[in-house]
Structure formats: C-alpha cells, structure tokens
Amino acid sequence: MAKKSISGITKLSEVTQRKSTQEAESLPLVRQQQRSKLKNFRLSPADIMRLQKLTDSINRESERPISETAVIKGLIALGEKTTPTKLLKLIREVW
C-alpha cells in the first residue's frame, strides 16, 4: 500500500495556531481586592471600661445598636481628621 503524503493543515498544527492567537488576544487579569486582615489589640482594664462607657453613650444616642468594633473604627476615622500634635497630646495623657 502506498503511503499517503501529509500535505496541508493537520489537526496538530491547528491547535498550535489557535494557542498562539489566543495568547495574543488574551485579556489582562483582574486584580482581586485586598481582604481585610484581622488585627488584635491588648487593652488594659481601664481602657476596656472607657470603651464600654463610650459605646454605651453612643448607643443611647443612636437608633440601632453600635458594636465596640464600630466605635473603634469611628475613633480611627476621627483620628485621621485631627492633627498629629493633638493626637500625640491625647496619647501622652493616656500613658
């Protein structure tokens, strides 16, 4: 039996051609948003009492219950708005 000569496009060459065109047309990857990382803090008993008093007074004013975590986040946002010298003065009073 005579051997058939391979001429033209084979399935293997089609696959390699498709891969090369897909790489050229590939879309850039979408970056994922950074997940928040948990951070623990140690508070003295006096600081815990201050935080509880502050949370209680805020809960009296608000329509819905506010957690201590939300109060801490609010204090961090408030700290961003104040001047560093004012914040440093308050830190020195606490220590």
Backbone as JSON Lines, residues from 0, in Angstrom:
{"i":0,"aa":"M","n":[0.84,-1.17,0.0],"ca":[0.0,0.0,0.0],"c":[0.89,1.23,0.0]}
{"i":1,"aa":"A","n":[0.56,2.18,-0.79],"ca":[1.34,3.4,-0.92],"c":[1.05,4.31,0.26]}
{"i":2,"aa":"K","n":[2.11,4.97,0.72],"ca":[1.94,5.9,1.83],"c":[1.36,7.2,1.32]}
{"i":3,"aa":"K","n":[0.44,7.72,2.1],"ca":[-0.2,8.98,1.73],"c":[0.66,10.12,2.25]}
{"i":4,"aa":"S","n":[0.99,11.03,1.41],"ca":[1.81,12.16,1.84],"c":[0.96,13.17,2.61]}
{"i":5,"aa":"I","n":[1.54,13.67,3.67],"ca":[0.83,14.65,4.5],"c":[1.09,16.03,3.91]}
{"i":6,"aa":"S","n":[0.04,16.63,3.5],"ca":[0.16,17.99,2.96],"c":[-1.02,18.8,3.49]}
{"i":7,"aa":"G","n":[-0.82,20.04,3.6],"ca":[-1.89,20.91,4.09],"c":[-1.82,21.07,5.61]}
{"i":8,"aa":"I","n":[-2.94,21.39,6.21],"ca":[-3.01,21.67,7.65],"c":[-3.46,20.42,8.39]}
{"i":9,"aa":"T","n":[-2.7,20.07,9.42],"ca":[-3.06,18.93,10.26],"c":[-3.76,19.43,11.52]}
{"i":10,"aa":"K","n":[-4.36,18.54,12.25],"ca":[-5.04,18.92,13.49],"c":[-4.05,19.47,14.5]}
{"i":11,"aa":"L","n":[-2.87,18.91,14.56],"ca":[-1.86,19.37,15.5],"c":[-1.42,20.79,15.19]}
{"i":12,"aa":"S","n":[-1.24,21.1,13.92],"ca":[-0.83,22.46,13.57],"c":[-1.96,23.45,13.83]}
{"i":13,"aa":"E","n":[-3.23,23.02,13.7],"ca":[-4.35,23.9,14.01],"c":[-4.39,24.26,15.48]}
{"i":14,"aa":"V","n":[-4.1,23.3,16.35],"ca":[-4.1,23.54,17.79],"c":[-3.03,24.55,18.16]}
{"i":15,"aa":"T","n":[-1.84,24.41,17.61],"ca":[-0.76,25.35,17.92],"c":[-1.06,26.74,17.4]}
{"i":16,"aa":"Q","n":[-1.72,26.83,16.25],"ca":[-2.1,28.13,15.7],"c":[-3.16,28.79,16.59]}
{"i":17,"aa":"R","n":[-4.13,28.0,17.09],"ca":[-5.17,28.56,17.96],"c":[-4.57,29.06,19.26]}
{"i":18,"aa":"K","n":[-3.63,28.32,19.82],"ca":[-3.0,28.73,21.07],"c":[-2.25,30.05,20.89]}
{"i":19,"aa":"S","n":[-1.55,30.2,19.79],"ca":[-0.78,31.42,19.57],"c":[-1.7,32.62,19.37]}
{"i":20,"aa":"T","n":[-2.85,32.43,18.72],"ca":[-3.78,33.56,18.54],"c":[-4.49,33.88,19.86]}
{"i":21,"aa":"Q","n":[-4.76,32.89,20.7],"ca":[-5.41,33.14,21.97],"c":[-4.49,33.91,22.91]}
{"i":22,"aa":"E","n":[-3.21,33.61,22.87],"ca":[-2.27,34.33,23.72],"c":[-2.19,35.79,23.32]}
{"i":23,"aa":"A","n":[-2.27,36.07,22.04],"ca":[-2.22,37.45,21.58],"c":[-3.5,38.2,21.95]}
{"i":24,"aa":"E","n":[-4.62,37.49,22.0],"ca":[-5.9,38.12,22.3],"c":[-6.31,38.01,23.75]}
{"i":25,"aa":"S","n":[-5.45,37.5,24.6],"ca":[-5.84,37.29,25.99],"c":[-6.06,38.62,26.7]}
{"i":26,"aa":"L","n":[-6.99,38.61,27.6],"ca":[-7.32,39.81,28.37],"c":[-6.44,39.89,29.6]}
{"i":27,"aa":"P","n":[-6.16,41.09,30.07],"ca":[-5.36,41.2,31.29],"c":[-6.16,40.67,32.49]}
{"i":28,"aa":"L","n":[-5.45,40.14,33.46],"ca":[-6.1,39.59,34.64],"c":[-6.7,40.69,35.5]}
{"i":29,"aa":"V","n":[-7.81,40.4,36.11],"ca":[-8.45,41.34,37.02],"c":[-7.85,41.11,38.4]}
{"i":30,"aa":"R","n":[-7.4,42.16,39.01],"ca":[-6.79,42.03,40.33],"c":[-7.88,41.94,41.39]}
{"i":31,"aa":"Q","n":[-7.67,41.07,42.34],"ca":[-8.62,40.92,43.41],"c":[-8.43,42.03,44.43]}
{"i":32,"aa":"Q","n":[-9.53,42.39,45.07],"ca":[-9.44,43.4,46.11],"c":[-8.77,42.78,47.32]}
{"i":33,"aa":"Q","n":[-8.05,43.61,48.04],"ca":[-7.36,43.11,49.22],"c":[-8.38,42.81,50.3]}
{"i":34,"aa":"R","n":[-8.22,41.68,50.92],"ca":[-9.1,41.31,52.02],"c":[-8.6,41.98,53.29]}
{"i":35,"aa":"S","n":[-9.53,42.3,54.16],"ca":[-9.13,42.91,55.42],"c":[-8.44,41.86,56.3]}
{"i":36,"aa":"K","n":[-7.44,42.3,56.98],"ca":[-6.7,41.4,57.85],"c":[-7.11,41.65,59.29]}
{"i":37,"aa":"L","n":[-7.25,40.59,60.04],"ca":[-7.6,40.73,61.44],"c":[-6.4,41.21,62.24]}
{"i":38,"aa":"K","n":[-6.66,42.1,63.17],"ca":[-5.6,42.65,63.99],"c":[-6.1,42.65,65.43]}
{"i":39,"aa":"N","n":[-5.32,42.12,66.34],"ca":[-5.69,42.06,67.74],"c":[-4.94,43.12,68.53]}
{"i":40,"aa":"F","n":[-5.61,43.66,69.54],"ca":[-5.0,44.65,70.42],"c":[-5.24,44.24,71.86]}
{"i":41,"aa":"R","n":[-4.31,44.55,72.69],"ca":[-4.47,44.31,74.13],"c":[-4.81,45.64,74.79]}
{"i":42,"aa":"L","n":[-5.91,45.63,75.5],"ca":[-6.33,46.83,76.22],"c":[-6.26,46.56,77.71]}
{"i":43,"aa":"S","n":[-5.89,47.59,78.44],"ca":[-5.89,47.49,79.9],"c":[-7.32,47.54,80.4]}
{"i":44,"aa":"P","n":[-7.56,47.1,81.63],"ca":[-8.93,47.17,82.16],"c":[-9.52,48.58,82.13]}
{"i":45,"aa":"A","n":[-8.68,49.58,82.35],"ca":[-9.16,50.97,82.3],"c":[-9.6,51.34,80.88]}
{"i":46,"aa":"D","n":[-8.85,50.9,79.89],"ca":[-9.22,51.18,78.5],"c":[-10.5,50.46,78.11]}
{"i":47,"aa":"I","n":[-10.68,49.24,78.61],"ca":[-11.9,48.5,78.32],"c":[-13.11,49.21,78.92]}
{"i":48,"aa":"M","n":[-12.94,49.72,80.14],"ca":[-14.04,50.47,80.78],"c":[-14.37,51.73,79.99]}
{"i":49,"aa":"R","n":[-13.34,52.45,79.53],"ca":[-13.57,53.65,78.71],"c":[-14.31,53.32,77.43]}
{"i":50,"aa":"L","n":[-13.91,52.23,76.78],"ca":[-14.55,51.81,75.54],"c":[-16.0,51.42,75.78]}
{"i":51,"aa":"Q","n":[-16.28,50.72,76.88],"ca":[-17.65,50.34,77.19],"c":[-18.51,51.56,77.49]}
{"i":52,"aa":"K","n":[-17.97,52.52,78.25],"ca":[-18.71,53.76,78.54],"c":[-19.01,54.52,77.26]}
{"i":53,"aa":"L","n":[-18.02,54.62,76.4],"ca":[-18.2,55.32,75.13],"c":[-19.24,54.61,74.26]}
{"i":54,"aa":"T","n":[-19.17,53.29,74.21],"ca":[-20.14,52.52,73.43],"c":[-21.54,52.68,73.98]}
{"i":55,"aa":"D","n":[-21.67,52.67,75.31],"ca":[-22.99,52.87,75.93],"c":[-23.57,54.24,75.62]}
{"i":56,"aa":"S","n":[-22.73,55.27,75.7],"ca":[-23.24,56.63,75.41],"c":[-23.62,56.78,73.94]}
{"i":57,"aa":"I","n":[-22.88,56.14,73.05],"ca":[-23.22,56.2,71.63],"c":[-24.51,55.43,71.36]}
{"i":58,"aa":"N","n":[-24.68,54.3,72.03],"ca":[-25.9,53.51,71.85],"c":[-27.14,54.24,72.36]}
{"i":59,"aa":"R","n":[-26.99,55.08,73.39],"ca":[-28.13,55.89,73.85],"c":[-28.56,56.9,72.8]}
{"i":60,"aa":"E","n":[-27.59,57.39,72.03],"ca":[-27.88,58.41,71.01],"c":[-28.34,57.81,69.69]}
{"i":61,"aa":"S","n":[-27.94,56.6,69.4],"ca":[-28.22,56.03,68.08],"c":[-29.57,55.3,68.07]}
{"i":62,"aa":"E","n":[-30.05,55.06,66.86],"ca":[-31.32,54.37,66.68],"c":[-31.16,52.86,66.73]}
{"i":63,"aa":"R","n":[-29.98,52.38,66.39],"ca":[-29.71,50.95,66.38],"c":[-28.46,50.67,67.2]}
{"i":64,"aa":"P","n":[-28.29,49.44,67.65],"ca":[-27.11,49.13,68.47],"c":[-25.8,49.25,67.69]}
{"i":65,"aa":"I","n":[-24.81,49.82,68.33],"ca":[-23.48,50.01,67.74],"c":[-22.5,49.14,68.53]}
{"i":66,"aa":"S","n":[-21.68,48.38,67.82],"ca":[-20.72,47.5,68.48],"c":[-19.46,48.26,68.88]}
{"i":67,"aa":"E","n":[-18.68,47.63,69.73],"ca":[-17.41,48.24,70.14],"c":[-16.45,48.34,68.96]}
{"i":68,"aa":"T","n":[-16.52,47.38,68.05],"ca":[-15.68,47.43,66.86],"c":[-16.01,48.63,66.01]}
{"i":69,"aa":"A","n":[-17.29,48.94,65.86],"ca":[-17.7,50.11,65.08],"c":[-17.24,51.39,65.76]}
{"i":70,"aa":"V","n":[-17.27,51.41,67.09],"ca":[-16.79,52.58,67.82],"c":[-15.3,52.78,67.58]}
{"i":71,"aa":"I","n":[-14.53,51.69,67.62],"ca":[-13.08,51.78,67.39],"c":[-12.81,52.26,65.96]}
{"i":72,"aa":"K","n":[-13.57,51.75,64.99],"ca":[-13.39,52.21,63.61],"c":[-13.71,53.69,63.48]}
{"i":73,"aa":"G","n":[-14.75,54.13,64.18],"ca":[-15.08,55.56,64.17],"c":[-14.0,56.41,64.8]}
{"i":74,"aa":"L","n":[-13.39,55.9,65.86],"ca":[-12.3,56.63,66.5],"c":[-11.07,56.72,65.6]}
{"i":75,"aa":"I","n":[-10.83,55.66,64.84],"ca":[-9.71,55.7,63.89],"c":[-9.98,56.74,62.81]}
{"i":76,"aa":"A","n":[-11.21,56.79,62.31],"ca":[-11.56,57.79,61.3],"c":[-11.46,59.19,61.87]}
{"i":77,"aa":"L","n":[-11.86,59.35,63.12],"ca":[-11.75,60.65,63.78],"c":[-10.29,61.04,63.97]}
{"i":78,"aa":"G","n":[-9.44,60.05,64.26],"ca":[-8.01,60.31,64.41],"c":[-7.35,60.75,63.12]}
{"i":79,"aa":"E","n":[-7.87,60.28,61.98],"ca":[-7.33,60.73,60.69],"c":[-7.63,62.19,60.44]}
{"i":80,"aa":"K","n":[-8.74,62.68,60.97],"ca":[-9.15,64.06,60.71],"c":[-8.48,65.06,61.64]}
{"i":81,"aa":"T","n":[-8.0,64.61,62.8],"ca":[-7.36,65.53,63.73],"c":[-5.89,65.7,63.38]}
{"i":82,"aa":"T","n":[-5.3,66.7,63.95],"ca":[-3.87,66.95,63.7],"c":[-3.03,65.98,64.51]}
{"i":83,"aa":"P","n":[-1.86,65.62,64.01],"ca":[-0.99,64.69,64.74],"c":[-0.56,65.22,66.1]}
{"i":84,"aa":"T","n":[-0.36,66.53,66.23],"ca":[0.06,67.08,67.51],"c":[-1.04,66.93,68.56]}
{"i":85,"aa":"K","n":[-2.28,67.13,68.15],"ca":[-3.41,66.98,69.06],"c":[-3.54,65.52,69.5]}
{"i":86,"aa":"L","n":[-3.37,64.62,68.55],"ca":[-3.46,63.2,68.84],"c":[-2.31,62.75,69.75]}
{"i":87,"aa":"L","n":[-1.13,63.27,69.5],"ca":[0.03,62.93,70.34],"c":[-0.17,63.42,71.77]}
{"i":88,"aa":"K","n":[-0.77,64.58,71.92],"ca":[-1.05,65.13,73.25],"c":[-2.01,64.21,74.01]}
{"i":89,"aa":"L","n":[-3.05,63.72,73.33],"ca":[-4.0,62.82,73.97],"c":[-3.36,61.47,74.31]}
{"i":90,"aa":"I","n":[-2.48,60.98,73.45],"ca":[-1.79,59.72,73.72],"c":[-0.91,59.86,74.95]}
{"i":91,"aa":"R","n":[-0.23,60.98,75.09],"ca":[0.63,61.2,76.25],"c":[-0.18,61.29,77.53]}
{"i":92,"aa":"E","n":[-1.41,61.82,77.46],"ca":[-2.27,61.89,78.63],"c":[-2.68,60.49,79.09]}
{"i":93,"aa":"V","n":[-2.93,59.63,78.14],"ca":[-3.38,58.27,78.46],"c":[-2.24,57.46,79.07]}
{"i":94,"aa":"W","n":[-1.04,57.6,78.56],"ca":[0.08,56.81,79.05],"c":[0.49,57.37,80.37]}
